[in-house]
Amino acid sequence: MRPGRRPNAVNKVTTTAPSARAPMPARATSHQGAPIMREGEGSMSRRGRCTIEATPLPTGAPCVTLSAMATQRAGVPALDATPWAPPAAVGVVMKPFRSLAATDALARALECELRRWGVVYELVRTRGPGDATDLARRFLTDGADALVAVGGDGTVAEVLSALVGTGVPLGIVPRGTGNQLAMNLGIPKALPAAVAVALAAQPRPLDVGNLDDGRVCALNVGVGWAADLMLACPPEFKRRWGFAGYVAMTARLALRPRRRRFRVVADELEWVGDAATVLATNCPVLYVPGSPLRLRLAPDAAVDDGRFDLLVAAPRHGADAVNLLLRLARDGAEGDRRL
C-alpha cells in the first residue's frame, strides 16, 4: 500500500491502552495496482461514508455501509492536557466460557484483582448475543466511571455500541478466540496486567464505525472472502476449535477463492472491479494467537487516526491466494499488485 487518502472514520470512544502509535498515511489500491484514491483526493470532513457492494450479492447482505463522524482526532492538545484519575466505579461485562467451572474461576480471579485496586465494581455475565450492549447501558445509567469488557472482539464491539459518544473509557480483559483489537492496542492477556491497564492506563481515542444495522465496528468489516470466513466459523465451531479453526478455514477458502464484481464508494470516490474480498480495517495487523505469525494487512493503519483503511484483494486462483497469505505474513501488503 502506498501513501494516500483513506475513507474518513468514525465516532471516537476512549480505550485504556499501554501505549499510543503515531498515525501514518496509507493508500488503498486495486488488484491491478491502480489507486482507488489518489493523493490529495477525498475530503477531511467530519463525516465520512463507505459503501461496499458485491455481485453476486451474499445472501441477506445487499451491501455493507460504514458511516462515520470524527468527533475528535488523535493528538488534540486538550486530550493530552487532561489529567487521568483512575475510575471509582467500574462496570464489568463478562462473557462466560462454555465451562461453568472455568467461568467461575475467572470471575473470582477478576474480582480479586478489582478489590486489590480498591474500586467499587459490579461484575455481570452476559447470557446471549446483544446482552453486553444492554448491560453496558445499564452501567452507564447507574453512573459507572469506566467499563471493562471481559471476552473477545464480539463482546468488546457490543459494549462499544453503548459507549460511543459518552466519553466513558473502556478497558479490555482479552478472553476471546481472536482478541485482535486488544492485541493491536498492546493490551496484555495476563489478568493482573490487563486489569492494571484497564484501571490505570491513560485513555486514548479509538475510531469506531457505524454500520447501517445499528451495530458498530472497531476492528474491521468486509464482504467476499472475509465474510465467508465469518459465516464458516459460527460460535460452536469457535468453541470447539479456537483460533486454529479460523486458520484451517482460511486455508480451505483460500484454495478456492471466489471472485466477485465489487463497487466501492468511499466519500466522493468510487472504484469498480473484480476481487475476492474488500475489507475496511481499523487495525494494521491480524495476529495468530499463540504464534509469532501475523498478517500485516494495513501497515500504516492506526486505531486513532480518524479513518478506516480499505484493502482490496484479488488472487487469481488457489495457489495465488495461498501465496498472497504467505506474502502478507512475511512482508506485508506493501508493493503487492494483488492488493
Sine and cosine of phi, psi and omega as CSV:
sin_phi,cos_phi,sin_psi,cos_psi,sin_omega,cos_omega
0.00,0.00,0.76,-0.65,-0.01,-1.00
-0.99,-0.16,0.34,-0.94,-0.05,-1.00
-0.86,0.52,0.61,-0.79,0.02,-1.00
0.09,-1.00,-0.16,-0.99,-0.03,-1.00
-1.00,0.07,0.43,-0.90,0.11,-0.99
-0.79,-0.61,0.34,-0.94,0.01,-1.00
-0.89,0.46,0.68,-0.73,-0.01,-1.00
-0.88,0.48,0.57,-0.82,0.10,-0.99
-0.87,-0.49,-0.01,-1.00,-0.74,0.67
-0.44,-0.90,0.03,-1.00,0.16,-0.99
-0.92,0.39,0.41,-0.91,0.05,-1.00
-0.95,-0.32,0.74,-0.67,0.24,-0.97
-0.84,-0.54,0.15,-0.99,0.04,-1.00
-0.92,-0.39,0.66,-0.75,0.08,-1.00
-0.83,-0.56,0.40,-0.92,0.10,-1.00
-1.00,-0.09,0.81,-0.59,-0.04,-1.00
-0.54,-0.84,0.49,-0.87,-0.11,-0.99
-0.95,0.32,-0.37,0.93,-0.04,-1.00
-0.44,-0.90,0.33,-0.95,0.04,-1.00
-0.91,-0.41,0.37,-0.93,-0.02,-1.00
-0.81,-0.58,0.74,-0.67,-0.02,-1.00
-0.93,0.36,0.73,-0.68,0.00,-1.00
-0.92,0.39,0.58,-0.82,0.02,-1.00
-0.79,-0.61,0.47,-0.88,0.00,-1.00
-0.95,0.30,0.39,-0.92,0.06,-1.00
-0.55,-0.83,0.17,-0.99,0.01,-1.00
-0.70,-0.71,0.70,-0.71,0.08,-1.00
-1.00,-0.05,0.76,-0.65,-0.04,-1.00
-0.80,-0.60,0.42,-0.91,0.04,-1.00
-0.99,0.12,0.10,-1.00,-0.01,-1.00
-0.92,0.40,-0.29,0.96,0.02,-1.00
-1.00,-0.09,0.06,1.00,0.00,-1.00
1.00,0.07,-0.09,1.00,0.02,-1.00
-0.98,0.20,0.70,-0.72,-0.08,-1.00
-0.93,0.37,0.67,-0.74,0.18,-0.98
-0.96,0.29,-0.65,0.76,0.02,-1.00
-0.75,-0.66,0.73,-0.68,-0.05,-1.00
-0.99,-0.15,0.36,-0.93,0.00,-1.00
-0.81,0.59,0.76,-0.65,0.05,-1.00
1.00,0.00,-0.19,0.98,0.01,-1.00
-1.00,0.01,0.25,-0.97,0.00,-1.00
1.00,0.08,0.33,-0.95,-0.05,-1.00
-0.95,-0.31,0.36,-0.93,0.10,-0.99
-0.96,-0.26,0.59,0.80,-0.01,-1.00
-0.92,0.39,0.25,-0.97,-0.02,-1.00
-0.97,0.23,-0.15,0.99,-0.01,-1.00
-0.75,-0.66,0.73,-0.68,0.00,-1.00
-0.74,-0.67,0.32,-0.95,-0.03,-1.00
-0.52,-0.85,0.71,-0.71,0.03,-1.00
-0.78,-0.63,0.83,-0.56,0.03,-1.00
-0.90,-0.44,0.76,-0.65,0.02,-1.00
-0.85,-0.53,0.86,-0.51,0.02,-1.00
-0.86,-0.51,0.60,-0.80,-0.02,-1.00
-0.82,-0.57,0.58,-0.82,0.08,-1.00
-0.76,-0.64,0.85,-0.53,0.01,1.00
-0.94,0.34,0.54,-0.84,-0.09,-1.00
-0.97,0.24,0.66,-0.75,0.11,-0.99
-0.87,0.49,0.56,-0.83,-0.02,-1.00
-0.84,0.54,0.81,-0.59,0.06,-1.00
0.97,0.25,0.10,1.00,-0.04,-1.00
-0.70,-0.71,0.97,0.24,-0.05,-1.00
-0.89,0.46,-0.51,0.86,0.07,-1.00
-0.27,-0.96,0.29,-0.96,0.10,-0.99
-0.89,-0.46,0.81,-0.58,-0.01,-1.00
-0.85,-0.52,0.80,-0.60,0.04,-1.00
-0.92,-0.40,0.96,-0.28,0.02,-1.00
-0.97,-0.25,0.42,-0.91,-0.18,-0.98
-0.48,-0.88,0.41,-0.91,0.17,-0.99
-0.58,-0.81,0.91,-0.42,-0.01,-1.00
-0.99,0.15,0.98,-0.20,-0.04,-1.00
-0.99,0.15,-0.46,0.89,0.07,-1.00
-0.54,-0.84,0.37,-0.93,0.06,-1.00
-0.90,-0.43,0.48,-0.88,0.06,-1.00
-0.88,0.47,0.60,-0.80,0.05,-1.00
1.00,0.03,0.07,1.00,0.07,-1.00
-0.89,0.45,0.80,-0.60,-0.10,-1.00
-0.80,0.59,-0.59,0.81,-0.04,-1.00
-0.88,0.48,-0.54,0.84,0.01,-1.00
-0.92,0.38,-0.67,0.74,-0.03,-1.00
-0.96,0.29,-0.45,0.89,-0.08,-1.00
-0.99,0.11,-0.21,0.98,-0.06,-1.00
-0.99,0.15,0.88,-0.48,0.01,-1.00
-0.92,0.40,0.57,-0.82,-0.05,-1.00
-0.97,-0.23,0.85,-0.53,0.09,-1.00
-0.95,-0.32,0.76,-0.66,0.02,-1.00
-0.83,0.56,0.54,-0.84,-0.05,-1.00
-0.92,0.39,0.51,-0.86,0.06,-1.00
-1.00,-0.07,-0.58,0.82,-0.02,-1.00
-0.82,-0.57,0.83,-0.55,-0.12,-0.99
-0.83,-0.55,0.76,-0.65,0.14,-0.99
-0.98,-0.18,0.79,-0.61,-0.06,-1.00
-0.92,-0.39,0.86,-0.51,0.03,-1.00
-0.95,-0.30,0.89,-0.46,-0.12,-0.99
-0.86,-0.52,0.80,-0.60,0.12,-0.99
-1.00,0.06,0.84,-0.54,-0.05,-1.00
-0.95,0.31,0.43,-0.90,0.14,-0.99
-0.98,0.21,0.13,-0.99,0.07,-1.00
-0.92,0.40,-0.57,0.82,0.01,-1.00
-1.00,0.05,0.83,-0.56,0.04,-1.00
-0.90,0.44,-0.62,0.78,0.00,-1.00
-0.89,0.46,-0.68,0.73,0.01,-1.00
-0.92,0.40,-0.61,0.80,0.03,-1.00
-0.91,0.42,-0.71,0.70,0.01,-1.00
-0.89,0.46,-0.64,0.77,0.00,-1.00
-0.90,0.43,-0.68,0.74,0.03,-1.00
-0.91,0.41,-0.66,0.75,0.00,-1.00
-0.88,0.48,-0.67,0.74,0.02,-1.00
-0.90,0.43,-0.70,0.71,0.00,-1.00
-0.90,0.43,-0.63,0.78,0.00,-1.00
-0.92,0.40,-0.69,0.72,0.02,-1.00
-0.90,0.43,-0.57,0.82,0.06,-1.00
-0.88,0.47,-0.69,0.73,0.02,-1.00
-0.92,0.40,-0.66,0.75,0.00,-1.00
-0.90,0.44,-0.65,0.76,0.04,-1.00
-0.90,0.43,-0.58,0.81,0.00,-1.00
-0.89,0.45,-0.51,0.86,0.03,-1.00
-1.00,0.10,-0.14,0.99,0.09,-1.00
0.96,0.30,0.45,0.89,0.00,-1.00
-0.99,-0.15,0.45,-0.89,0.17,-0.99
-0.99,0.14,0.78,-0.63,-0.10,-1.00
-0.60,-0.80,0.32,-0.95,0.20,-0.98
-0.69,-0.73,0.79,-0.62,-0.01,-1.00
-0.94,-0.34,0.83,-0.56,-0.02,-1.00
-0.79,-0.62,0.67,-0.75,0.01,-1.00
-1.00,-0.08,0.61,-0.79,0.06,-1.00
-0.97,0.24,0.37,-0.93,0.00,-1.00
-0.88,-0.48,-0.19,0.98,-0.01,-1.00
0.00,-1.00,0.00,-1.00,0.00,-1.00
-0.85,0.53,0.70,-0.71,0.03,-1.00
1.00,0.08,-0.23,0.97,-0.06,-1.00
-0.92,0.40,-0.55,0.84,-0.02,-1.00
-0.89,0.47,-0.59,0.81,0.03,-1.00
-0.91,0.42,-0.71,0.71,0.00,-1.00
-0.90,0.44,-0.67,0.74,0.01,-1.00
-0.91,0.42,-0.65,0.76,0.01,-1.00
-0.89,0.46,-0.66,0.75,0.02,-1.00
-0.90,0.44,-0.62,0.78,0.03,-1.00
-0.90,0.43,-0.66,0.75,0.05,-1.00
-0.88,0.47,-0.65,0.76,0.02,-1.00
-0.89,0.45,-0.67,0.75,0.04,-1.00
-0.88,0.47,-0.57,0.82,-0.01,-1.00
-0.98,0.18,-0.07,1.00,0.09,-1.00
1.00,-0.06,0.43,0.90,0.02,-1.00
-0.90,0.44,0.66,-0.75,0.04,-1.00
-0.99,0.13,-0.40,0.92,0.00,-1.00
-0.39,-0.92,0.41,-0.91,0.09,-1.00
-0.87,-0.50,0.48,-0.88,0.07,-1.00
-0.79,-0.61,0.81,-0.58,0.06,-1.00
-0.98,-0.18,0.82,-0.57,0.01,-1.00
-0.93,-0.37,0.96,-0.29,-0.06,-1.00
0.35,-0.94,-0.46,-0.89,-0.03,-1.00
-0.97,-0.24,-0.29,-0.96,-0.06,-1.00
-0.89,0.45,-0.55,0.83,0.03,-1.00
-0.91,0.41,-0.70,0.72,0.04,-1.00
-0.89,0.45,-0.68,0.73,0.02,-1.00
-0.87,0.49,-0.69,0.72,-0.01,-1.00
-0.89,0.46,-0.64,0.77,0.01,-1.00
-0.91,0.42,-0.66,0.75,0.02,-1.00
-0.92,0.40,-0.64,0.77,0.02,-1.00
-0.87,0.49,-0.52,0.85,0.01,-1.00
-0.84,0.54,-0.53,0.85,0.01,-1.00
-1.00,0.06,-0.38,0.92,-0.13,-0.99
-1.00,0.01,-0.39,0.92,-0.10,-1.00
-0.83,0.56,0.81,-0.58,0.04,-1.00
1.00,0.04,-0.04,1.00,-0.05,-1.00
-1.00,-0.06,-0.43,0.90,-0.08,-1.00
0.99,0.16,-0.01,1.00,0.03,-1.00
-0.99,0.15,0.79,-0.61,-0.05,-1.00
-0.97,0.25,0.39,-0.92,0.01,-1.00
-0.86,-0.51,0.79,-0.62,0.17,-0.99
-0.98,-0.21,0.45,-0.89,-0.04,-1.00
-0.81,-0.59,0.78,-0.62,0.19,-0.98
-0.94,-0.34,0.98,-0.19,-0.14,-0.99
-0.94,0.33,0.89,-0.45,0.02,-1.00
-0.61,-0.79,0.53,0.85,-0.01,-1.00
-0.96,-0.26,-0.26,-0.97,-0.01,-1.00
-0.97,0.23,-0.74,0.68,-0.08,-1.00
-0.97,-0.25,-0.67,0.75,0.00,-1.00
0.80,0.60,0.64,0.77,-0.11,-0.99
-0.93,0.38,-0.66,0.75,-0.02,-1.00
-0.91,0.42,-0.70,0.71,0.00,-1.00
-0.87,0.49,-0.67,0.74,-0.01,-1.00
-0.93,0.36,-0.60,0.80,0.05,-1.00
-0.93,0.37,-0.43,0.90,0.06,-1.00
-1.00,0.08,-0.13,0.99,-0.02,-1.00
0.98,0.20,0.38,0.93,0.00,-1.00
-0.99,0.14,0.81,-0.58,-0.03,-1.00
-0.95,0.32,0.41,-0.91,0.01,-1.00
-1.00,0.06,-0.46,0.89,0.01,-1.00
-0.84,0.54,0.75,-0.66,-0.14,-0.99
-0.85,0.52,-0.78,0.62,-0.02,-1.00
-0.86,0.52,-0.65,0.76,-0.02,-1.00
-0.93,0.36,-0.64,0.77,0.00,-1.00
-0.90,0.43,-0.66,0.75,0.03,-1.00
-0.91,0.40,-0.63,0.78,0.03,-1.00
-0.88,0.48,-0.67,0.74,0.04,-1.00
-0.90,0.43,-0.69,0.73,-0.04,-1.00
-0.88,0.47,-0.57,0.82,-0.12,-0.99
-0.98,-0.20,-0.38,0.93,-0.14,-0.99
-0.84,-0.55,-0.24,0.97,-0.04,-1.00
-0.97,0.25,0.47,-0.88,0.06,-1.00
-0.93,0.37,0.81,-0.58,0.03,-1.00
-0.89,0.46,0.51,-0.86,0.06,-1.00
-0.73,-0.68,0.43,-0.90,0.01,-1.00
-0.93,0.36,0.48,-0.88,0.06,-1.00
-0.70,-0.72,0.80,-0.60,0.04,-1.00
-0.96,0.29,0.70,-0.71,0.01,-1.00
-0.71,-0.71,0.81,-0.59,0.02,-1.00
-1.00,-0.09,0.52,-0.85,0.04,-1.00
-0.99,-0.16,0.79,-0.61,0.10,-0.99
-1.00,-0.03,0.39,-0.92,-0.06,-1.00
-0.89,0.45,-0.39,0.92,-0.03,-1.00
-1.00,0.07,0.13,0.99,0.06,-1.00
0.99,-0.14,-0.23,0.97,0.03,-1.00
-0.99,0.17,0.21,-0.98,0.07,-1.00
-0.87,-0.49,0.30,-0.95,-0.05,-1.00
-0.70,-0.72,0.84,-0.54,0.07,-1.00
-0.92,-0.39,-0.15,0.99,-0.07,-1.00
-0.94,-0.33,-0.97,0.25,0.07,-1.00
-0.33,-0.94,0.29,-0.96,0.08,-1.00
-0.58,-0.82,0.67,-0.74,-0.06,-1.00
-0.41,-0.91,0.15,-0.99,0.06,-1.00
-0.76,-0.65,0.25,-0.97,-0.04,-1.00
0.99,0.13,-0.73,-0.69,-0.06,-1.00
-0.81,0.59,-0.71,0.71,-0.03,-1.00
-0.87,0.50,-0.68,0.74,0.01,-1.00
-0.95,0.31,-0.60,0.80,0.04,-1.00
-0.86,0.52,-0.62,0.78,0.00,-1.00
-0.90,0.43,-0.68,0.73,0.00,-1.00
-0.91,0.41,-0.64,0.77,0.02,-1.00
-0.92,0.39,-0.49,0.87,-0.02,-1.00
-0.99,0.15,-0.12,0.99,-0.05,-1.00
-0.81,-0.58,0.94,0.33,0.03,-1.00
-0.93,0.37,0.16,-0.99,-0.05,-1.00
-0.80,0.60,-0.65,0.76,-0.01,-1.00
-0.89,0.46,-0.63,0.78,0.02,-1.00
-0.90,0.44,-0.70,0.72,-0.02,-1.00
-0.91,0.41,-0.64,0.77,0.01,-1.00
-0.90,0.44,-0.58,0.81,-0.05,-1.00
-0.98,0.19,-0.67,0.74,-0.16,-0.99
-0.94,-0.34,-0.24,0.97,-0.02,-1.00
0.91,0.42,-0.41,-0.91,-0.05,-1.00
-0.94,0.35,-0.39,0.92,0.06,-1.00
-0.87,0.50,-0.52,0.85,0.06,-1.00
-0.90,0.43,-0.63,0.77,0.08,-1.00
-0.86,0.51,-0.70,0.71,-0.04,-1.00
-0.89,0.46,-0.72,0.70,-0.01,-1.00
-0.90,0.43,-0.66,0.75,-0.01,-1.00
-0.94,0.35,-0.57,0.82,0.08,-1.00
-0.87,0.49,-0.70,0.71,0.02,-1.00
-0.89,0.45,-0.64,0.77,-0.01,-1.00
-0.90,0.44,-0.71,0.70,0.01,-1.00
-0.93,0.36,-0.52,0.85,-0.02,-1.00
-0.91,0.40,-0.48,0.88,-0.03,-1.00
-0.93,0.36,-0.37,0.93,0.01,-1.00
-0.71,-0.70,0.92,0.39,-0.03,-1.00
-0.92,0.40,0.78,-0.62,-0.01,-1.00
-0.99,-0.15,0.90,-0.43,0.01,-1.00
-1.00,0.06,0.62,-0.79,0.02,-1.00
-0.76,-0.65,0.29,-0.96,0.14,-0.99
-1.00,0.01,0.86,-0.52,-0.04,-1.00
-0.94,-0.35,0.54,-0.84,0.18,-0.98
-0.83,-0.56,0.88,-0.48,-0.04,-1.00
-0.89,-0.45,0.83,-0.55,0.05,-1.00
-0.88,-0.48,0.88,-0.47,0.01,-1.00
-0.84,-0.54,0.92,-0.40,-0.14,-0.99
0.82,0.57,-0.88,-0.47,-0.03,-1.00
-0.98,-0.18,0.14,0.99,-0.08,-1.00
-0.96,-0.28,0.46,-0.89,-0.08,-1.00
-0.64,-0.76,0.62,-0.79,0.10,-0.99
-0.69,-0.73,0.67,-0.74,0.06,-1.00
-0.78,-0.63,0.75,-0.66,0.01,-1.00
-0.05,-1.00,0.10,-1.00,0.01,-1.00
-1.00,-0.06,0.71,-0.71,0.00,-1.00
-0.36,-0.93,0.21,-0.98,0.06,-1.00
-1.00,0.02,-0.52,0.85,-0.01,-1.00
-0.38,-0.93,0.47,-0.88,0.15,-0.99
-0.80,-0.60,0.80,-0.60,-0.10,-1.00
-0.77,-0.63,0.79,-0.61,0.17,-0.99
-0.98,-0.18,0.90,-0.43,-0.13,-0.99
-0.84,-0.54,0.55,-0.83,0.02,-1.00
-0.97,-0.23,-0.18,0.98,-0.11,-0.99
-0.86,-0.51,0.58,-0.82,-0.06,-1.00
-0.97,0.23,-0.46,0.89,-0.20,-0.98
-0.77,-0.63,0.63,-0.78,0.19,-0.98
-0.97,-0.26,0.91,-0.41,-0.06,-1.00
-1.00,-0.02,0.46,-0.89,0.16,-0.99
-0.95,-0.32,0.97,-0.26,-0.08,-1.00
-0.82,0.57,0.64,-0.77,0.02,-1.00
0.97,0.26,0.19,0.98,-0.06,-1.00
-0.60,-0.80,0.50,-0.87,0.09,-1.00
-0.97,0.26,-0.10,0.99,-0.04,-1.00
-0.94,0.33,0.69,-0.73,0.07,-1.00
-0.48,-0.87,0.58,-0.81,0.03,-1.00
-0.98,-0.21,0.88,-0.48,-0.02,-1.00
-1.00,0.03,0.99,0.12,-0.09,-1.00
-0.94,0.35,-0.71,0.71,-0.07,-1.00
-0.61,-0.79,0.98,0.18,-0.15,-0.99
-0.83,0.56,-0.46,0.89,-0.05,-1.00
-1.00,-0.10,0.07,1.00,0.02,-1.00
-0.95,0.32,0.43,-0.90,0.08,-1.00
-0.60,-0.80,0.59,-0.80,-0.09,-1.00
-0.96,0.27,-0.14,0.99,-0.11,-0.99
-0.75,-0.66,0.40,0.91,-0.06,-1.00
-0.99,-0.11,0.08,1.00,0.05,-1.00
0.99,0.10,0.17,0.99,-0.05,-1.00
-0.57,-0.82,0.35,-0.94,0.22,-0.98
-0.97,-0.26,0.53,-0.85,0.09,-1.00
-1.00,-0.05,0.62,-0.78,0.06,-1.00
-0.98,-0.17,0.77,-0.64,0.05,-1.00
-0.86,-0.51,0.85,-0.53,0.05,-1.00
-0.91,-0.43,0.90,-0.44,-0.04,-1.00
-0.91,-0.41,0.73,-0.69,-0.07,-1.00
-0.65,-0.76,0.92,0.39,0.12,-0.99
-0.92,0.39,0.54,-0.84,-0.09,-1.00
-0.99,0.12,-0.51,0.86,-0.04,-1.00
-0.38,-0.93,-0.03,-1.00,-0.09,-1.00
-0.86,0.51,-0.74,0.67,0.00,-1.00
-0.88,0.47,-0.60,0.80,0.03,-1.00
-0.91,0.41,-0.63,0.78,0.01,-1.00
-0.91,0.41,-0.70,0.71,0.03,-1.00
-0.89,0.46,-0.68,0.73,0.04,-1.00
-0.88,0.48,-0.60,0.80,0.02,-1.00
-0.91,0.41,-0.68,0.73,0.03,-1.00
-0.88,0.47,-0.67,0.74,0.03,-1.00
-0.90,0.44,-0.61,0.79,0.03,-1.00
-0.91,0.42,-0.66,0.75,0.03,-1.00
-0.89,0.46,-0.61,0.79,0.01,-1.00
-0.95,0.32,-0.57,0.82,-0.10,-1.00
-1.00,0.04,-0.75,0.66,-0.16,-0.99
-0.87,-0.50,-0.25,0.97,-0.09,-1.00
1.00,0.06,-0.02,-1.00,-0.12,-0.99
-0.99,0.15,-0.23,0.97,-0.09,-1.00
-0.85,0.53,0.84,-0.54,0.14,-0.99
0.99,0.10,-0.04,1.00,-0.01,-1.00
-1.00,0.07,0.84,-0.54,-0.09,-1.00
-0.96,0.26,-0.15,0.99,0.09,-1.00
-0.99,0.14,-0.08,1.00,-0.02,-1.00
-0.87,-0.50,0.00,0.00,0.00,0.00
